[in-house]
Amino acid sequence: MASFFGPNEVEMPRTPGRLPPQLGRMTPEKLVQAEIVSCTRSSKDYNQMTKNMSFPQIKKMTELAIEYDNIPALKGIAKSNQYAVAEALQSNEGVRILERRAARGEGSAPELFFMLRSNFNPQYKKIYRRLARKSVLKSSYRVVGRGLKGELQIKREYEPGMTDFDMDLLIEKYLVNRYIQYSDIVAIERRSRENIGVLMFDTSGSLYGEKFRNAAMAVAILAYHLAKEKYAVILFNTKATVIKLMDEKIKIDDLIDRVLESESAGYTNLTDALKAGLKELSKEKRTEKFGVLITDGCFNRGDDPRPFAKNYFNLHVLGLPTEKEWGEAVCRDLARLGKGRFMAVKSMNQIPRILMRLLRKKS
């Protein structure tokens, strides 16, 4: 049967959704446009469809993705050509699409910021960094909720002037005795938790997407939890970088900005991270000190990290997903030698909630 289509034309599939007016005979470029408008593909699909397109074509596809509010398309196209996508996003329309999502705490703002930050001009880089930070803080606070902000509730004998007391216990006393004595009132005193902590996050390899966003969220959760205490934050790959010193006072906004501007990729040097963590913890004399290490355990730079784990009071390890069984074995060894817990992470999105659960158990 004779073909009705030219050498550069394909037939448009009849799929449901919003489709552009060009039906029937379509060039490959028009087909990609139709897929962007329909918003039914994954970011990986959009990357495959656009990887061989020219700069003007990529920019045109990005503008269409912005118009149709298609975030998966933006992420996929950005992997094809970061420069073209960054140029298209430097517009009022580009800001608006991520501003809406940042207000809801969605992850697209920090993910796209990290991918494209080196390609934004200073004005737009500042705007998109603010939106990324807003998204991280909002989503982190939603995970943390109440009761993890460094407060510990201590029950003690009531004294005049105290305004916080155990109402449930008071009601129970009344129901049993039908009256309340002054000695029945049990006061609640709120104190800071006596915890000193250091977070060490593995940023080796590619830190695109979920891993980067969850690294920033992990830092925010620790900052919320130890708001009234001292803590340090270390990001590491080929070498360890302390982005917050133990005795340093810093606003959480500025701390998240440091994470957003941090370097990723490189090799995995667990020993350097553990040494840096011990150095920060040694600045405090209190014994209630802990470390949280988030890594896949697959070190390929530095010495064997296991001997250094023995020097920790409590070293808890969140084992990131890895196909190498020896990496998980290293993570388990580090937690055992560091007298801490090992918690397996099956997907990057689990990191914030697993970290929160760990911190809650320590409270």
N, C-alpha and C positions, 0 to 999 in steps of 0.2 A: 504494500500500500504506500502511495506517495506521501511524503511528509509535508505538512502544511507550515512547518516552522523552519526558519533559516538556521544557519550554522551556529549563531550566537543567541538563539532564542529557545526557551523552554516553555512547556505548558504550565500555567499556574494551577497548583493543586486546589481543589475545592474544599477548603477547611473552614470551619466556623470561626467567627470572630470578626473584628473590624478590619476590613481589607481596603486597600487603595482602589481607586476607580479603574486602574489598568488591569483588565482581566484578559484571559485568552493568551495571546502571544506576548511573552515577556522576556526581556534580557536577564542575565544573571543578576545584574545590579538592581533591576526592578523587583526581582524575586526576593532579594535580601530586604529591600524596602518593605515589601509585603509582610515578610516575617517579623520585621521590627514593629510594624503597625499592629500585627495580630497579637504580639506580646505572649507567645506561647512557647518560646524556645528558652533553653538554658544559656548561661553566659558562655559555656564551652562551645555550644552550637554557633553562637554569634561570632566567636573567635575564629572558628573554622571557616565560616562563610566569608569573613572579611580579611583574612590574613594576607591575601595576595592583592588587595586593592591598593590604589595609589593614595597619596596624601589627600588630594581634593575629594576623592570618593569617600575615604574614611571620615573626613570632616563632615561631609554631607550626611552620611549615615548617623553620625553622632548627633547632629542637629535634629534629625528625624527622631532619634531615640529620646532626646530631651523633649521634643514636642509631644510625643506620645507617652511620656513618663515611664519609659522602659529601662529600669535599672539593670536587669540582667544583660541587656544589650550594651549598655554603657560599660559594664565591667568586661564583657567579652571583647568589645571593640578596642578597649584600652590596652588589652594584651596584644592586639595587632599593631597598633601605632599610638604610643602614648602622646607624642607631640601633637598629632591632629586632634585627638580627643581633648587634651588640655586646652588647645586653642579654642575649640568650640564651647567648652565649659566656661571660658572667661567671658561671660555674658550675664545679663540680668536673668535670662531664662535658665541658664545653667545653675546659678545660685539658688533660684527659687525651688528647683526640683529637689536639691539636697537639703535646703532649709526646712522643707516640710518633713522630710524623713528624720533629720536631726532632732526636730522638736518632739518626735515620737520615740526617740532613742533607738532608731534602726541603725544597722551597721554599715550601710552603704557610704555614709559620709567619711568615716575614718578609713575604710577600705580604699576608696577612690583617692582620698588625700594622699595616702602613703604611696600609692602607685604613681601618682602624677605630680607630687610635690616639687620635684626638681624642674618641672616644665612650666609651672605657673610663674607669672610675673609677681613681684613683691606684693602688690595690692591684692590680687586674688588669692595668693598663697595665704595671706593673713586672714582673709575671709573664710577660706575653706578649712584652715586650721582651727578657727573658732567653731565652725560647724562640727568638725570631727570631735573636738573636745566636748562640745555640748552633748553630742550623741553618746560618747563614752560615759560621761558623768550621769546622764539620765538613765541609761540602761544599767549602770553599775548600782546606782541608788535603788533601782527597782529590785535588783537581786538581793541587795543587802537588807532593805527594809528597816525595821526598827530593832533596837536592842543589840546592835553590834558596833556601837560607837564609843567603845572604851569604858563603858560603865559597868560596875559590878554592884548588885544589890545585896546589902548586908542587913540582916534582921537583928535588932537590938532593943533594949529596954527603952520604953518611951520616956521622953523628957519634955517638959513644957516648952512650947514654941516650935516643936517639930510638926511639920505639915503632911508628911508622907508616912502612912501606916498600912498594915495588912488588913484591908477591909473584909476580905473573905473570912479570915480567922475571927474577926470581930463579930460578924454575922453568925458564924457557927457557934461562938460562945453564947450569944444571945438566944439562939434557937434552943440550945441545950439547957441553959440556966434561967432564961426569961429575964435576965438582968445583966448588966455589964459593970465590972469593977475597973477601977483605974489601972490595976495590975494586968488586966486582960488586953490592954492596948499594946501591940507590938509595932514598934517603929521600923521604918525601912530607911537605911542610910545608903546613899549612892556614892561609890568610890571609883576611882580610876583603876582599871585592871593593871596589875603589876607585871606587864609583859613588855619585853623588848624583842623586836623581830627584824629579820632581814629577808627580803624576797629576792631570789635569783632566777631570772627568766632567760631561757635559752632562745636566742634570736638567730641562730645559725641557719644556713640554707635560705630558702625563700620565705620572706615574712609577709607575702601578699595576703590579702583577704582575711579570712577568719583568724589565722594565727596572730596577725598584727593587732586586730581589734581586741582580741581576748587578752593579749599582753597588756594593752592599755587598761582594760577593765580590771585585770588582776591587780595592777598597781593602784587603781582607784579604790578597790575593795579593801586592800590592806590599809590605805590611807584613811578611809572611813573608820575602819575597825580600831586603829591605833591613833585616832585623832588627838588623844590626850597623852600619848606616850611617845617614845622615841623609836624610830625605825629607819632602816636603810633599804634602798632599792638598787639592785645591780642587774644590768642587762649584759649578756655575754655571748660571744661567738668565738672568733679566733683569740680574742682577749676579753677580759672583763672590764666593764665601764661602770663606775658608781655614779648613778644619776641623782641619787639623794644620799648625802652623808648622814650618819646616825644622829649627830648633834645639830643638824641643820634644820632650821625652821623655814618652811616654804608653803605657800598656798597650794591647795590641791590643783587649781587651774594651771598654775605654772609647772607643777610636777607633771601633769598630763601632757603639757606642751613639750616637755623634755622627752617624753616617750615618743610623741608624734614626730619629733625631729631626730630621733635616734637612728643609728646606722644598723643595718641588718646584713644578712648573707655571711659568707666566710665559713670557717671550720668550727668545730665544737671543742672548746677547752674547758672542761669541767673543773680541772684542778685550779686554774686561775680564778674561776668563780668562787670556789669554796675557800680559797685563801683570802680573797677580797671580803667574803662574808665574815670569816673569822676575825679579820682585822677590824671590821666595823663593830662586831659584837663585843670585842675586847675593850672597847671604849667605855662600856658600862660594867659596873662591878656586881650588879644584881644577878642572881642565879636563874631567875625565871626568864631565860632567853631562848629563842627558837629561830630556826631557819626554815624557809620554804623554798625548795628547789623544783623548778618546773622545766623538765627536759625529757628527751627520748633516751638519754643515757649513752648514745652512740658517739663517744668521744673519739676524736682523731687528731687532737693536738694536746700537748702537755703530758705529764706523767699520769699514772693510774690514780684516779681521784679517791679511791676507797680508803687509803690510809688517812686522808685528811678528814673524812667523815667522823672518825673516832673522836675528834676534838670538839664536836658540837654537843651542847646540852640536849637539844632535841632537833633533829634534822628530819623534816617531813618532805617526802618526794611525791610529786604529781607526775606520773609517767605518761608522757605524750605518746600518741600512736606511732608505732614503728613496725616495719616488716622484719627487722633484725631481732631475733630472740635474745641475743646477747645484750642488746641495749636495755631491754626490760630487766634482765638479770642484774645488770649494773645498778639500775634504779632501786631494785629490791635490796641489794647489798648496801647501798648508800643509806637507805632508811634504817636498815637493821643495825648497821655499825654506828649510825648517828642517833640511835635510841629514839627513833621517830616512827611515823606511820608511812606506809606506801599506799597510794591511791591511784588506780589505773584510770586514765582518761581515754575514752574510746573515740571521741570527736572533739575538735577544738572548742566547739560551743559549750562543752561541759565544764570547761576550766573555771569560769566565774562561780558557778554553783558548788562545785567540788571544793574550791578554795574557801568559800563561805562556810560550808559544812565543817571543814577542818578547823577554821578559826572559831566556830561556835563551840566545837568540842573542847577547845583549849580554854574557853571562858569559864 
